Amino acid sequence: MTKIYKTITELVGQTPIIKLNRLIPNEAADVYVKLEAFNPGSSVKDRIALSMIEAAEAEGLISPGDVIIEPTSGNTGIGLAWVGAAKGYRVIIVMPETMSLERRQIIQAYGAELVLTPGAEGMKGAIAKTETLAIELGAWMPMQFNNPANPSIHEKTTAQEILEAFKEISLDAFVSGVGTGGTLSGVSHVLKKASPETVIYAVEAEESAVLSGQEPGPHKIQGISAGFIPNTLDTKAYDQIIRVKSKDALETARLTGAKEGFLVGISSGAALYAAIEVAKQLGKGKHVLTILPDNGERYLSTELYDVPVIKTK
C-alpha cells in the first residue's frame, strides 16, 4: 500500500537486502548485500546525517538557520546537505580535493557550500580546516568521527533491519568497510548479542592498513581507511580484518554492474571483494552479508568507470 510521507527525512532506512546471483563462485557461500543507495541521498551516510542533526536539535545545540560545518570524504556531506536543506540550515562541507566531481556537484546542488583541501593532507587536513572555520563562523560540527549518534543509529536501525531480514536464515558472517566505523560498530554491538555465532569482518584498504598496525598511505577507495582510528570505531567490534587493494575494489565494483545489474561505488567494491573472499572460505550452505554504502553514479568521472569492463565467461 502506497503511503504519503510528511517529509523526505522519513524515507531514511529500511533499505533492501538482495542475494547476489552471478558474481559469486558456485562453491562459495551465499552472499547478500544491503543496498544503502536506496536512502534519499543515495548512501548509508544519510542515516548518520539525520541522526546527528536530530540529536543536536534535541540537546538544544542547533536550530534551523544555524550553520553546520563538517569535514567529509563526500557521502556524509551529501547527507548533511540534503537533510540541512530539508530542515533549514546553512551547511558547509570541507573535503579533500581528491574526492569525485559528482560528490562535489551533488553537495552544491543541495545548496550547501563546499571547501576543498589539499588531497595530500587527506582527511586530517580537512578536519583541521573545518575546526578553524567552525571557530570563525560559530558553526556546529557534527564530528562524525567522534559523535556517538553515529554508531547509535546503526544499532537502532541498520542492525534491526538485518535481524528482521535474517530471522529465518543463519547469518554466518557480516562484512563492513571502515570509514568512521559507525556502521560496523553499531551493527556488531547488536549482532554479537542476538547472533553470537556471526563472525564480524572489518574491511580496510591494503595501502593504508591502519587497523592492521600499518602506516597510513594514499589509496583509491573513497570512503574508507581515513588514515587514523576514529573514536566511533569500537576495535573490539570485529573479529577479523580483511585488507583489500584499490585495484581489486575497483575491479569488483565494475563487475557488479556488468554481472548483477546495479552500479556501486568503490568502497562497495572493496566490501564486496572481501565478502566474496569470506564466502569462498566458508563454502556452500553458509550465508554472508555485506553493506554496500552507495551507488556508482557519483563515480562516473573517476577511473572506476574509465576502464572498459571485460566480462568473464
Backbone hydrogen bonds, N-H to C=O, Kabsch-Sander energy under -0.5 kcal/mol:
donor,donor_aa,acceptor,acceptor_aa,energy
5,Y,3,K,-0.6
10,E,7,T,-1.6
11,L,8,I,-1.8
12,V,9,T,-1.3
18,I,33,V,-2.3
20,L,31,V,-2.8
28,A,25,P,-1.6
29,A,279,A,-1.9
30,D,286,K,-2.4
32,Y,288,V,-3.4
33,V,18,I,-2.7
34,K,290,T,-2.3
35,L,16,P,-2.5
35,L,33,V,-0.7
36,E,34,K,-1.3
36,E,292,L,-1.8
38,F,35,L,-1.4
39,N,36,E,-1.6
42,S,39,N,-2.1
44,V,293,P,-2.0
46,D,43,S,-1.5
47,R,44,V,-1.5
48,I,44,V,-0.6
49,A,45,K,-2.3
50,L,46,D,-2.1
51,S,47,R,-2.1
52,M,48,I,-3.0
53,I,49,A,-1.9
54,E,50,L,-2.5
55,A,51,S,-2.1
56,A,52,M,-2.0
57,E,53,I,-2.3
58,A,54,E,-2.2
59,E,55,A,-1.4
60,G,57,E,-1.3
61,L,56,A,-2.6
62,I,56,A,-0.7
65,G,88,G,-1.5
66,D,63,S,-2.0
68,I,90,R,-3.1
69,I,140,W,-2.3
70,E,92,I,-1.8
72,T,94,V,-2.6
78,I,74,G,-2.2
79,G,75,N,-2.4
80,L,76,T,-3.0
81,A,77,G,-2.4
82,W,78,I,-2.4
83,V,79,G,-2.4
84,G,80,L,-2.6
85,A,81,A,-2.1
86,A,82,W,-2.3
87,K,83,V,-1.7
88,G,84,G,-1.6
89,Y,84,G,-2.7
90,R,66,D,-2.4
91,V,89,Y,-0.6
92,I,68,I,-3.0
93,I,113,E,-3.1
94,V,70,E,-2.6
95,M,115,V,-2.4
97,E,117,T,-2.6
99,M,96,P,-1.7
103,R,298,R,-0.5
104,R,100,S,-1.5
105,Q,101,L,-2.5
106,I,102,E,-2.8
107,I,103,R,-2.2
108,Q,104,R,-2.1
109,A,105,Q,-2.1
110,Y,106,I,-1.3
111,G,108,Q,-1.8
112,A,107,I,-1.6
113,E,91,V,-2.8
115,V,93,I,-3.0
117,T,95,M,-2.0
121,E,118,P,-1.3
122,G,119,G,-1.5
125,G,121,E,-1.6
126,A,122,G,-1.3
127,I,123,M,-2.6
128,A,124,K,-2.2
129,K,125,G,-2.1
130,T,126,A,-2.1
131,E,127,I,-2.3
132,T,128,A,-1.6
133,L,129,K,-2.4
134,A,130,T,-2.8
135,I,131,E,-1.4
136,E,132,T,-1.8
137,L,133,L,-2.6
138,G,134,A,-1.3
139,A,134,A,-1.7
140,W,67,V,-2.8
146,N,143,M,-2.4
147,N,143,M,-2.1
150,N,147,N,-2.0
152,S,148,P,-1.8
153,I,149,A,-1.3
154,H,150,N,-0.9
155,E,151,P,-1.5
156,K,152,S,-2.2
157,T,153,I,-2.1
158,T,153,I,-0.7
159,A,154,H,-3.1
161,E,157,T,-2.6
162,I,158,T,-1.9
163,L,159,A,-2.4
164,E,160,Q,-2.2
165,A,161,E,-2.0
166,F,162,I,-2.1
167,K,164,E,-0.9
169,I,166,F,-0.6
172,D,170,S,-0.8
172,D,287,H,-1.6
173,A,287,H,-1.4
174,F,199,V,-2.7
175,V,289,L,-2.8
176,S,201,Y,-2.2
178,V,203,V,-1.9
179,G,177,G,-0.6
185,S,181,G,-2.6
186,G,182,G,-2.6
187,V,183,T,-2.5
188,S,184,L,-2.6
189,H,185,S,-2.3
190,V,186,G,-1.1
191,L,187,V,-2.8
192,K,188,S,-2.9
193,K,190,V,-0.7
194,A,190,V,-2.6
195,S,191,L,-3.6
198,T,195,S,-2.3
199,V,172,D,-2.3
201,Y,174,F,-3.0
201,Y,199,V,-0.5
202,A,240,Q,-2.8
203,V,176,S,-2.2
204,E,242,I,-2.1
206,E,244,V,-2.6
208,S,205,A,-1.3
209,A,206,E,-0.7
210,V,208,S,-2.1
212,S,209,A,-0.5
213,G,210,V,-1.7
214,Q,209,A,-2.4
222,Q,220,K,-1.5
224,I,221,I,-1.6
225,S,178,V,-2.6
231,N,145,F,-0.9
232,T,145,F,-1.4
233,L,230,P,-1.3
234,D,232,T,-0.6
235,T,233,L,-0.9
237,A,234,D,-2.3
239,D,200,I,-2.6
240,Q,200,I,-1.8
242,I,202,A,-3.1
244,V,204,E,-2.6
244,V,242,I,-0.5
249,A,245,K,-2.0
250,L,246,S,-2.5
251,E,247,K,-2.2
252,T,248,D,-2.3
253,A,249,A,-2.1
254,R,250,L,-2.1
255,L,251,E,-2.4
256,T,252,T,-1.7
257,G,253,A,-1.3
258,A,254,R,-1.7
259,K,255,L,-2.5
260,E,256,T,-2.4
261,G,256,T,-0.8
261,G,257,G,-0.8
262,F,256,T,-0.8
265,G,294,D,-1.0
269,G,265,G,-1.6
270,A,266,I,-1.9
271,A,267,S,-2.4
272,L,268,S,-2.7
273,Y,269,G,-2.4
274,A,270,A,-2.2
275,A,271,A,-2.3
276,I,272,L,-2.4
277,E,273,Y,-1.9
278,V,274,A,-2.2
279,A,275,A,-2.5
280,K,276,I,-2.2
281,Q,277,E,-1.7
282,L,278,V,-2.5
283,G,279,A,-2.4
284,K,27,E,-1.0
286,K,283,G,-1.4
288,V,30,D,-2.7
289,L,173,A,-2.5
290,T,32,Y,-2.1
291,I,175,V,-1.2
292,L,34,K,-2.3
295,N,42,S,-0.8
296,G,263,L,-0.7
299,Y,296,G,-1.9
300,L,297,E,-0.9
302,T,299,Y,-1.7
305,Y,299,Y,-0.6
305,Y,302,T,-1.0
306,D,303,E,-1.0
307,V,303,E,-0.7
311,K,309,V,-0.6
